[in-house]
């Protein structure tokens, strides 16, 4: 098994940045899709995978919650990365030259104000770093990319405007996945537990299932629902709570949850991450 961490995207993607910040001792391994990043860990081509799950501006990353339960991997850590969006251009280009900015649709939606104020038309690209690579190869001063400073360094582009995101606290939450779960660790600022469950087909099952967390003082920080196998009757829930399964209060809440569910599976037990301060 190699000393690498897999991520989705081209070199210079924000997931690449997350790998460098959270796992500087591991070699980043770019993958075409989230499935490929997960498979790299399953096959042993990487020891960990870095997967984005939600952004403070855009919301949750599409489909990632459906991939995790069947991935065969476990969450071992969460990390938060400040997403600073930069206007990248070929050397010599000026702001007055730029007519088009290319990037992933998510990033385009996060800097609408800057694009509108500078009369720059958005152009959807496959991803952020790939857009930077394309602009570098194009060599056209009227075309720019919206991406990380890391992408600019990799593809030889100049940063024409820094931190142009509409919201100054724009942050993405990442999950670090591995083949094995470590239940022995304890975080400095607490622990989090992630799990999926399906409620039994009885009246008010979800309401009753959630009652155990309320009565035992467990803070649930996320609850997502989605259909399973395309059936409206098979709803699965993805949840994050504060606490460790060994905590008595969590044990009691899980006992009550188990009574109202057909399936309950732990996806990870890991130290709570800290949201970075402005920088």
C-alpha positions in Angstrom: 0.0 0.0 0.0 1.5 3.3 -1.1 1.9 6.4 1.0 -0.6 8.4 -1.0 -4.0 10.2 -0.5 -6.5 10.1 -3.3 -8.7 13.1 -4.3 -11.1 13.9 -7.1 -9.9 16.4 -9.7 -6.8 17.7 -11.5 -3.7 18.8 -9.7 -4.5 22.2 -8.2 -8.1 21.4 -7.2 -9.3 22.5 -3.8 -9.3 18.9 -2.8 -5.6 18.9 -3.7 -5.2 21.9 -1.4 -7.0 20.0 1.4 -4.6 17.1 1.0 -1.6 19.4 1.3 -3.0 21.2 4.3 -4.3 18.2 6.3 -1.9 15.4 5.1 1.4 17.1 4.1 3.2 13.8 4.7 1.2 11.9 2.0 1.6 12.2 -1.8 -1.6 13.5 -3.4 -3.1 11.2 -6.0 -5.5 12.9 -8.5 -8.5 10.8 -9.7 -11.1 11.5 -12.3 -14.1 10.7 -10.2 -15.1 10.3 -6.5 -15.6 6.6 -7.2 -12.1 6.4 -8.6 -10.7 8.0 -5.4 -12.6 5.6 -3.2 -11.5 2.6 -5.4 -7.8 3.7 -5.1 -8.0 3.2 -1.3 -9.9 -0.1 -1.7 -7.3 -1.4 -4.1 -4.4 -0.2 -2.0 -3.1 2.4 -4.4 -3.7 5.0 -1.7 -4.0 4.8 2.1 -6.6 7.5 2.4 -9.1 9.5 0.3 -10.0 13.2 0.7 -13.7 13.7 -0.2 -15.6 17.0 0.0 -19.1 16.7 1.5 -20.4 20.3 1.8 -19.7 23.9 1.2 -20.9 26.8 3.4 -22.1 28.8 0.4 -23.2 26.1 -2.1 -24.5 23.4 0.2 -23.8 19.7 0.1 -21.8 18.0 -2.6 -24.2 16.1 -4.9 -24.2 12.3 -4.6 -21.4 12.0 -2.1 -23.7 10.9 0.7 -24.9 8.0 -1.5 -21.4 6.9 -2.3 -20.1 6.7 1.3 -22.3 3.9 2.8 -21.3 1.4 0.0 -17.7 2.6 -0.3 -16.3 0.0 2.2 -14.3 2.9 3.7 -14.6 4.6 7.1 -14.3 8.2 8.1 -11.2 8.8 10.2 -11.1 12.6 10.2 -12.9 15.8 9.1 -11.2 19.0 8.0 -12.3 22.4 6.9 -10.6 24.3 4.1 -11.2 28.0 3.4 -12.1 28.3 -0.3 -10.5 31.4 -1.6 -11.4 32.0 -5.3 -8.9 33.7 -7.5 -9.0 35.1 -11.0 -6.1 33.5 -12.9 -4.8 34.7 -16.2 -1.9 34.2 -18.6 1.1 36.4 -17.9 0.7 39.9 -19.1 -3.1 40.0 -19.1 -5.0 42.9 -17.4 -8.4 42.9 -15.8 -9.7 45.1 -18.6 -8.7 42.4 -21.0 -10.8 39.6 -19.4 -14.2 38.9 -21.0 -14.7 35.3 -19.9 -14.0 33.4 -16.7 -14.1 29.6 -16.7 -14.6 27.3 -13.8 -16.8 24.6 -12.3 -20.4 25.7 -11.9 -20.1 25.6 -8.1 -17.3 28.2 -8.1 -19.1 30.3 -10.7 -22.0 30.6 -8.4 -19.8 31.7 -5.5 -18.4 34.8 -7.1 -21.4 36.2 -9.0 -20.8 39.8 -7.6 -17.3 40.0 -8.9 -18.1 38.7 -12.3 -21.1 41.1 -12.7 -19.2 44.1 -11.4 -16.4 43.5 -13.9 -18.7 42.5 -16.8 -17.1 39.1 -17.1 -19.2 36.3 -18.6 -19.1 32.9 -16.7 -18.2 29.8 -18.7 -18.8 26.4 -17.2 -15.8 24.0 -17.1 -15.5 20.4 -16.0 -13.6 21.5 -12.8 -11.6 24.3 -11.3 -8.0 23.0 -11.8 -8.9 21.7 -15.2 -10.2 25.1 -16.2 -6.9 26.6 -15.1 -5.0 24.1 -17.2 -7.2 24.9 -20.2 -6.7 28.7 -19.9 -3.0 28.2 -19.6 -2.9 26.1 -22.8 -5.3 28.5 -24.6 -3.0 31.5 -23.9 -5.7 34.0 -24.6 -5.6 37.2 -22.3 -9.4 37.6 -22.7 -10.0 34.3 -20.9 -9.5 33.6 -17.2 -10.0 30.8 -14.8 -11.5 30.8 -11.3 -9.4 28.5 -9.1 -7.0 28.2 -6.2 -3.6 29.9 -6.0 -2.2 26.4 -6.1 -3.6 25.9 -9.5 -2.0 29.1 -10.7 1.4 27.9 -9.4 1.0 24.6 -11.1 -0.1 25.9 -14.5 1.9 29.1 -14.7 -0.9 31.6 -14.4 -0.9 34.9 -12.6 -3.3 35.8 -9.9 -5.1 38.9 -11.2 -7.6 39.2 -8.3 -7.4 37.4 -5.0 -10.3 36.2 -2.8 -13.2 37.3 -5.0 -15.7 34.9 -3.4 -19.1 36.6 -2.5 -18.9 35.3 1.1 -15.8 35.9 3.1 -16.2 32.8 5.2 -16.6 30.4 2.2 -15.5 27.0 3.6 -15.6 23.4 2.4 -15.9 20.5 4.8 -13.9 17.4 3.8 -13.9 13.8 5.1 -10.8 11.8 5.2 -11.5 8.1 4.5 -9.6 5.0 5.2 -10.1 1.2 5.1 -10.2 0.9 8.8 -12.0 2.8 11.6 -10.1 3.9 14.7 -12.3 3.8 17.8 -9.6 4.5 20.3 -8.8 8.2 19.5 -10.2 11.1 21.4 -10.2 14.7 19.9 -9.1 17.8 21.7 -12.5 19.5 21.0 -14.7 16.4 21.1 -15.6 13.5 18.9 -18.1 13.0 16.1 -19.9 9.9 14.9 -21.4 9.5 11.4 -23.9 6.7 10.6 -26.7 5.8 8.2 -30.0 4.2 9.1 -33.4 3.3 7.7 -36.5 3.6 9.8 -39.0 0.8 10.1 -42.4 1.2 8.3 -44.4 2.3 11.3 -46.2 5.6 12.0 -43.9 8.4 13.2 -40.9 6.2 13.1 -38.4 9.0 12.4 -39.8 11.2 15.1 -39.6 8.3 17.6 -36.1 7.4 16.4 -34.8 10.9 16.9 -36.3 11.1 20.4 -33.5 9.2 22.0 -31.0 11.8 20.9 -33.0 14.6 22.4 -33.7 12.9 25.7 -30.0 11.9 26.1 -28.7 15.4 25.3 -27.0 14.4 22.0 -26.4 17.2 19.5 -27.2 16.0 15.9 -25.3 18.3 13.6 -26.5 16.8 10.3 -29.5 14.8 9.1 -29.8 14.1 5.3 -32.4 11.9 3.6 -32.2 10.3 0.2 -33.9 7.5 -1.7 -32.4 4.0 -2.0 -32.3 2.2 -5.3 -34.8 4.7 -6.8 -37.6 3.7 -4.5 -39.7 6.3 -2.7 -40.5 3.8 0.0 -36.9 3.1 0.8 -35.5 6.2 2.5 -32.1 6.2 4.1 -30.8 8.8 6.5 -27.3 10.0 6.9 -26.5 11.6 10.3 -23.6 13.3 12.2 -23.8 13.6 16.0 -21.4 14.9 18.6 -20.0 12.2 20.8 -18.5 8.7 20.7 -20.3 5.4 20.7 -18.6 4.5 24.0 -20.3 7.5 25.7 -23.2 6.3 27.8 -25.5 8.9 26.4 -24.7 7.9 22.9 -25.2 4.2 23.8 -28.7 4.9 25.1 -29.6 7.0 22.1 -28.4 4.2 19.7 -30.4 1.6 21.7 -33.6 3.6 21.1 -32.7 4.3 17.5 -32.1 0.6 16.9 -35.6 -0.3 18.0 -37.1 1.9 15.2 -34.7 1.0 12.4 -34.2 -1.8 9.9 -30.6 -0.8 9.3 -28.0 1.0 11.3 -24.4 1.3 10.2 -21.5 3.3 11.6 -19.5 5.2 8.9 -17.0 6.8 11.1 -15.9 7.9 14.6 -13.4 10.7 14.5 -12.1 13.9 16.2 -14.2 17.0 15.5 -12.5 19.3 13.2 -12.0 23.1 13.7 -13.2 25.6 11.2 -10.3 27.8 10.2 -10.2 31.5 11.2 -10.2 34.1 8.4 -6.9 34.2 6.6 
